[in-house]
Structures are given as C-alpha cells and as structure tokens.
Amino acid sequence: MENQKLEDCYYAHSSTIFSEMLGEDENYQRLKNAKIAAEKALQSVISQESWKQYLALDEICNELECARYKAMYLAGAADYEKISK
C-alpha cells in the first residue's frame, strides 16, 4: 500500500510540474510516455527497495531542478532591477 502511495505521488508530481509549463505539447507528451514506459520496464527488473530508492532520487532531482529555475528567475530579476535604475 505504501509503495502505491509513493508511486502515485511521484507520477502526480512529476507530470504536473512540466505539463503546466508545456501544456499539450506533442513532443513533451511523447517524451513523457517514453519515460513512463522506461520506468515501468526498470521497475519490473529491479527489487522493490531499489525502486523506492529510484523514486526518492528522482524526487530529489525534481526539487533541485525547481530550485535551479527559481535561482535563475531571481538572478534575472536582480539583473533587471540593476539595469532599470
């Protein structure tokens, strides 16, 4: 049960972040479907513990990517403020 909750949360989180930015982009949908297929194949050949670790690592990567985008935005805003003065 806990594994299913973790997987549901993972798929919900990873798909909503980028789908909001990309909308119904055809290339994005193709890549997303390929990633899901690859993850299902991976899950079928590794242990449950390894799968949990994979999901946790992917979540960390998503959070780091989000932080990187925020930092880029803040740097851009700071540059804009300097230029506009």
GROMACS elastic network, one bead per residue, 0.5 to 0.9 nm:
[ bonds ]
;  ai    aj funct       b0    kb
    1     4     6  0.52205   500
    1     5     6  0.64119   500
    1     6     6  0.87484   500
    2     5     6  0.51258   500
    2     6     6  0.62165   500
    2     7     6  0.86704   500
    3     6     6  0.50681   500
    3     7     6  0.61613   500
    3     8     6  0.85554   500
    3    48     6  0.84695   500
    3    52     6  0.76145   500
    4     7     6  0.50677   500
    4     8     6  0.60019   500
    4     9     6  0.84695   500
    5     8     6  0.51133   500
    5     9     6  0.60935   500
    5    10     6  0.84888   500
    6     9     6  0.51934   500
    6    10     6  0.60798   500
    6    11     6  0.87090   500
    6    52     6  0.81683   500
    6    55     6  0.80310   500
    7    11     6  0.61376   500
    7    12     6  0.84261   500
    7    52     6  0.86936   500
    7    55     6  0.76118   500
    8    11     6  0.53367   500
    8    12     6  0.60388   500
    8    13     6  0.84681   500
    9    12     6  0.51218   500
    9    13     6  0.59447   500
    9    14     6  0.84509   500
   10    13     6  0.52227   500
   10    14     6  0.59910   500
   10    15     6  0.83608   500
   10    55     6  0.69978   500
   10    56     6  0.87544   500
   10    58     6  0.85687   500
   10    59     6  0.72115   500
   11    14     6  0.52963   500
   11    15     6  0.58951   500
   11    16     6  0.83292   500
   11    36     6  0.87298   500
   12    15     6  0.54837   500
   12    16     6  0.60419   500
   12    17     6  0.86501   500
   13    16     6  0.54596   500
   13    17     6  0.63133   500
   13    59     6  0.85515   500
   13    62     6  0.89658   500
   14    17     6  0.57714   500
   14    18     6  0.71394   500
   14    19     6  0.87449   500
   14    58     6  0.89431   500
   14    59     6  0.80248   500
   14    62     6  0.74500   500
   15    18     6  0.60061   500
   15    19     6  0.59321   500
   15    20     6  0.85818   500
   15    32     6  0.78716   500
   16    19     6  0.51364   500
   16    20     6  0.60326   500
   16    21     6  0.87403   500
   17    20     6  0.59157   500
   17    21     6  0.71339   500
   17    62     6  0.89690   500
   18    21     6  0.50903   500
   18    22     6  0.59779   500
   18    23     6  0.79318   500
   18    28     6  0.87381   500
   19    23     6  0.50034   500
   19    24     6  0.72315   500
   19    25     6  0.84703   500
   19    28     6  0.81644   500
   19    29     6  0.86516   500
   20    23     6  0.54733   500
   20    24     6  0.89080   500
   22    25     6  0.57622   500
   22    28     6  0.70873   500
   23    28     6  0.85421   500
   24    27     6  0.88227   500
   24    28     6  0.75888   500
   24    29     6  0.70414   500
   25    28     6  0.52857   500
   25    29     6  0.62818   500
   25    30     6  0.87833   500
   26    29     6  0.51251   500
   26    30     6  0.62524   500
   26    31     6  0.87176   500
   27    30     6  0.50697   500
   27    31     6  0.62251   500
   27    32     6  0.85430   500
   28    31     6  0.51396   500
   28    32     6  0.60027   500
   28    33     6  0.85411   500
   29    32     6  0.50308   500
   29    33     6  0.60943   500
   29    34     6  0.85303   500
   30    33     6  0.52566   500
   30    34     6  0.62095   500
   30    35     6  0.86938   500
   31    34     6  0.50043   500
   31    35     6  0.61400   500
   31    36     6  0.86464   500
   32    35     6  0.50980   500
   32    36     6  0.62585   500
   32    37     6  0.86650   500
   33    36     6  0.51193   500
   33    37     6  0.61828   500
   33    38     6  0.85929   500
   34    37     6  0.51003   500
   34    38     6  0.61094   500
   34    39     6  0.85701   500
   35    38     6  0.50691   500
   35    39     6  0.60889   500
   35    40     6  0.85994   500
   36    39     6  0.50895   500
   36    40     6  0.61981   500
   36    41     6  0.86574   500
   37    40     6  0.51561   500
   37    41     6  0.62741   500
   37    42     6  0.86366   500
   38    41     6  0.50903   500
   38    42     6  0.61265   500
   38    43     6  0.85718   500
   39    43     6  0.60001   500
   39    44     6  0.85825   500
   40    43     6  0.50547   500
   40    44     6  0.62933   500
   41    44     6  0.52469   500
   41    45     6  0.67940   500
   42    45     6  0.54755   500
   42    46     6  0.63590   500
   42    51     6  0.81480   500
   43    46     6  0.55082   500
   43    47     6  0.74498   500
   43    48     6  0.77198   500
   43    50     6  0.85254   500
   43    51     6  0.60496   500
   44    47     6  0.80527   500
   46    49     6  0.82268   500
   46    50     6  0.61758   500
   46    51     6  0.65776   500
   47    50     6  0.51829   500
   47    51     6  0.62302   500
   47    52     6  0.87143   500
   48    52     6  0.62045   500
   48    53     6  0.86584   500
   49    52     6  0.51026   500
   49    53     6  0.63068   500
   49    54     6  0.86462   500
   50    53     6  0.50357   500
   50    54     6  0.61425   500
   50    55     6  0.86873   500
   51    55     6  0.62367   500
   51    56     6  0.86128   500
   52    55     6  0.51583   500
   52    56     6  0.62062   500
   52    57     6  0.86079   500
   53    56     6  0.50508   500
   53    57     6  0.60609   500
   53    58     6  0.85004   500
   54    57     6  0.51250   500
   54    58     6  0.60821   500
   54    59     6  0.85726   500
   55    58     6  0.50955   500
   55    59     6  0.61606   500
   55    60     6  0.86849   500
   56    59     6  0.51215   500
   56    60     6  0.63363   500
   56    61     6  0.87324   500
   57    60     6  0.50883   500
   57    61     6  0.62573   500
   57    62     6  0.86965   500
   58    62     6  0.62233   500
   58    63     6  0.86916   500
   59    62     6  0.50265   500
   59    63     6  0.62794   500
   59    64     6  0.86597   500
   60    63     6  0.50797   500
   60    64     6  0.61760   500
   60    65     6  0.85988   500
   61    64     6  0.50580   500
   61    65     6  0.61260   500
   61    66     6  0.85754   500
   62    65     6  0.51146   500
   62    66     6  0.62014   500
   62    67     6  0.86737   500
   63    66     6  0.50320   500
   63    67     6  0.62129   500
   63    68     6  0.86199   500
   64    67     6  0.50143   500
   64    68     6  0.61397   500
   64    69     6  0.87036   500
   65    69     6  0.63151   500
   65    70     6  0.86766   500
   66    69     6  0.51926   500
   66    70     6  0.62751   500
   66    71     6  0.86707   500
   67    70     6  0.50355   500
   67    71     6  0.61223   500
   67    72     6  0.86082   500
   68    71     6  0.50904   500
   68    72     6  0.61898   500
   68    73     6  0.85955   500
   69    72     6  0.50757   500
   69    73     6  0.61353   500
   69    74     6  0.86213   500
   70    73     6  0.50373   500
   70    74     6  0.61431   500
   70    75     6  0.85393   500
   71    74     6  0.51044   500
   71    75     6  0.60381   500
   71    76     6  0.84817   500
   72    75     6  0.51031   500
   72    76     6  0.60931   500
   72    77     6  0.85534   500
   73    76     6  0.51027   500
   73    77     6  0.61248   500
   73    78     6  0.86166   500
   74    78     6  0.60875   500
   74    79     6  0.85488   500
   75    78     6  0.51009   500
   75    79     6  0.61694   500
   75    80     6  0.85582   500
   76    79     6  0.50892   500
   76    80     6  0.60949   500
   76    81     6  0.85787   500
   77    80     6  0.50301   500
   77    81     6  0.61607   500
   77    82     6  0.87024   500
   78    81     6  0.50606   500
   78    82     6  0.62937   500
   78    83     6  0.87085   500
   79    82     6  0.51193   500
   79    83     6  0.62086   500
   79    84     6  0.85775   500
   80    83     6  0.51431   500
   80    84     6  0.60196   500
   80    85     6  0.87318   500
   81    84     6  0.52185   500
   81    85     6  0.64513   500
   82    85     6  0.55994   500
